[in-house]
């Protein structure tokens, strides 16, 4: 599948907004992954090379294993100030993913909000959205934007973006990894990005305590008709000394089983509230209709996230029933 002309036109418009701005705030989704962080930092570094004042705003902690990314000290756990004249949202498919505190502050600023993303479920929010669902990572879209702006890619930018590409493609193993993905990675390596450094971080992204949590979750796993699911309770975080961050990757791990077509991980929040669900699928299945059937759902065809009302057991029953109904009606078929 090729990129649409409208997406490229939107990206050129985003570039014009950036060229006209002086102070740019870069934001991304809550609980950021490597693509969110790498894309945000890579873009901020590039804008600073243009002479712009660019700051990444993020209230969440940096996930384990991503401390090698250059520029983490430039992330500010605060709200953009009144001098900001442009906001760029990166890798966030909808306003809710940015978080109400930060998004409300952006609206109060009254400045343009442009969106750069690769999620098929992107809602098209903001002043302008440049969305490329065909890309395997947002880092690839940011690379296109940087090249559109005519900014040379240095080692710092390359390292950040290469991390986004590698982590979001599961080391070039996802079905949407194509020749353009490998070409982007090669360009980033030629610009100084170290594939060895990024791959080392990718392979070592889980501490031992996370594996203990996974072990408990796997003992609770159930499966039926190619669907496998498990859950993580607040008590499990306490006994293993872990957080929600340590659950990242578990849904992919379960999906690797030969006889699993869809995997789901249901997670209680340590502080209570909505149940967070991560769902993954193999080719031929589109999980976006499932995610969109919940208020805050989104993602890609084969990788989505959403939230369900508690309690945990009721959230599992509700989700599995909805999943089965969508499968029976053919709405999850990706022909």
N, C-alpha and C positions, 0 to 999 in steps of 0.2 A: 504494500500500500504506500502510495506517495503522499507527500505533504500537500495540503490544499493551498491554492493560490491565496485564499482569504487569510489563512494563517500567516503566510509570509508577509502579506500586506499589513496585517496587524503588528507583526514583529517590527517592521520598518517604522510604523507609527510609534511604537514603544521607544524605539531608538531616538525618534525626534523629540519625544517628551523628555528623555534623558538628556539630550543635547541642550535643551532649553533650561534645564534645572541647575541649581547650584548646590542645594542641600537635599540629599536623597536618603530616605529611610527605607531599609530593606527588611521585610518581615517574611516569616514562613509559618508552617503549621506547628501546633503544639506537639510535644513529644517528638522532636525532630529526629529524622534518621540521617544517614550519610548523604543522601541526595538533597534533602532539605538544607542541611548545614553546608555541604560542599558547594551547592549552587549559590546559596546566599553569600557565603564568604568569597567565592570566586568572583561573583558579580561586584561585590563591594570593593575588592582589590582592584578590579578593572576600572571602576568608576573613579577610584582615588588616583589611578594613573592618568585619568582624563583631567584631573584637577578638581574633581567634585569632592564635596564633603559627604562621605557615604558611611552610614552606621547601620549595623545589624541589631535589631531590637528583638530580644527573646528573654522570656522569664524562666524557661525550663533549664534544668541542668544539662550539661553535655553528656551524651550517652557514653557508657564505658567503651573504650577502644578507639574513640574518635579524637583523642587529645593530640594526635599527630598533625591535625589540620592546622595550617598556618593562619594566624589572625584571630584565634579564639579570644585573645585578650581585648579585641575590639568589639566584642559583643556586649551590648548594654542591656541590663535588666531594668528597663525604665520605659517611659512613654516618649514618643517623638515630641520634640519641642515646637513652639510656634514658628521658628525660623525654617522649618521643613517646608519645601515647596513641591516635593514629589514623593510618593510612596510606591515601592515596587513589591508586590506580593509574589513570592517564589514557591512553587511546588505545593500550593494550598488550593484545593479544589473548590472551597466555599468559605464564606466569612466565618462560619462557626469553627472551622479548623484553625483559624488564626487565634481565636479566643476572644470572648466578648470584651474583656478589659482593654486589650490592644486595639481591636477593631473599632470599638466605640470612640477611642481616642483619635483614631485615623479619621473617622467621620467628622468629629468636632473640628479637626484641622481645616476641613473644607478644601483640600488640595487634590489634584488628580491622583487616582489610585490605578496603577496599571498592573496587570497580572501576567506572569510568565509560568507556564505549566505544561504538563504532558498527560494529565489525568483525563480520561474519557468522560468522567462524571463531572467535570468542571461546570459550574453553574453559569459561567459567563458574567460574573459580578465585576464591579469596578467600573472605572471610566472606559477602560479598554482591556480586552483579554486576548493574549496571543497563546493559543493552546494547540499543542501538537500531539494528539493521541497516538500518532504513529511512532513517536520516539520512545525509546526504551527507558529514558530517564530525563528529568528536567535539566540535568547538567548539560545534556546535548543541546537543548533549546537555548540555555544560557550561553553556551559556546557560540551558537549561531548569532545570538544578539551581540556578543562581544566582537565578533568578526564584522557584523554589520556596522558597528560603531567604529571600526578601523583600529581597535586597540590591540597592540601586540600581546600575545599570550606568553607570559613569563612562567618561571618555575612555580611561583606561588599560586598563580591562577590555575595552572595546569594540575597541580597536586590536588587542589580543592575539587575541581571538576572531575578529575579522574576517579576520585573517591566516590563521587555521586554515580558515575557510570558503572563502576565495578560493583558497588553494593546493591544498586537497584536492579541490576541484571543478574544478581547472584553469581558473579564472576563469569559473565557472558553466557549464562545457561538458560535464561528465560526465552520463551518462544518469540518475543518481540525483538530479540537481539538480531540485528541484520547487518548487512555490509556497512551501512552508514554508521552504525554503532562502533564497529571495529575501526572504521576510518577516523572517527572522532577520537577514539582511544589512542590510535597511532599518532595523530596530530598532537595530542596532549603529551604523549611520551617524547615526541620530537622536541616539544617545547620545554622539557625538563621534568615532567611528572614521572615519578618512579613507580612503575607497575609493581615492582618487588615490595616497596614500602606499603603500598595500598593493599596488595594481596596479603601481606603479613598481618595487617590490621584486620582485614576481612576474615581471615581464618582464626584469628585470636580475639574475636569480639565478645566472647562469653566467658565470664569468670567462673571459677569452680562452684560458687554458691548458686549460680544460675543453672548449672547442670544438675545440682541437687533438686532444685525446684522443678526442672523438667522431668526428672526421674519420678517425683511424686505425681506430677500431672499425667505422665504416661501410664502410671498404675491405675489411674481413674478413667482412662480413655475407653470410650465405647465406639462401636462401629455398626453400621447397617446399610446395606445396598450401596457400597462404595463411598459412604459418607462416614468420616471418623471425627469425633469431637471429644474434647476434654474441658475441664474447668479448673480455675485457680481461685481459691478463696483467700480472704484476708488472713486467716489463720496460717495458711501455707507460706505467705510472705513472712510472717512472724517467726515461724519455726526454722526457716531457711535463711533469715536475715536478708531477704531480697526485696525488690520493688517491682512495679509494673514494667519498668525498663528491662528487667531480666527475662521477661517473657517474649521479647522480640525474637523472631526466628523460629519459634516453636511450631507455628502453623505450617511453615515451609518444611520443617523437619518431618512432621507427620505426613504431609503430602508426598514425600519421597517414597513412602511405602508403595510397593508395586500394585496393590489392590485397592488403593485409596484414590478416588476421583475428586473428592471435595473434603477439605479439612476445616475445622472450626475450633477456635480457642476462646472460651468465655472467661473473662477476667473481672473479678471484683476489684474495685478501687480500694486501696488501703484506707482512704478517708471516707469511704462509703459513696453512695450515689449510684449513677447509672452503671449498668454492666457493659463493659467494652468487649466487642467481638471482633476477632480477626478471622477472615475466611480466605481460603486459597483454593484454586482449582487447576485441573490439568486442561490442556488444549481441547477445544470443542465445547467448553462450558463458559458461559458469561454470567458472572456473579453480580454485575452492576444492577440488574433489576431487584435482586435481593437487598442489596445495600440501599437502594433508593426507596425501598418500601418502609424504611425507618427514617426518622426525621433528620438525623445527622450522618447518613451513610454516603459513602463515595469510594472511588478508587479506580482500578483498572478491571478489565474483563476477568482476569484470573487472580486478582489480589484486591480485596476490599476490606473496609473497616466500618463499623457502625456501633451505635449504642442502643441498648434495650433496657426497659424498665426492670428494676429488681422486683423480687428476690432472684437469686442466681438460678435455682431450679426452674422457676417459672419462665425466666428469660430463655433457658435452654429449650423448654417445651414450645414456647412461642416461636422461636427462630426455626426449629426443626420442622414444625408444622407449616410455616410459611415457605420454607425451602422446598418441602415435599410438594406443596400445592403449585409452586412455580415450575418445578421439574415436570409434574404431570401435565401442565398446560403448555409445555414446550417453550416457556419464556426464557429459560436459561440456556437454550440451545444456541450455539454459535457456529452456524453452518458455513 
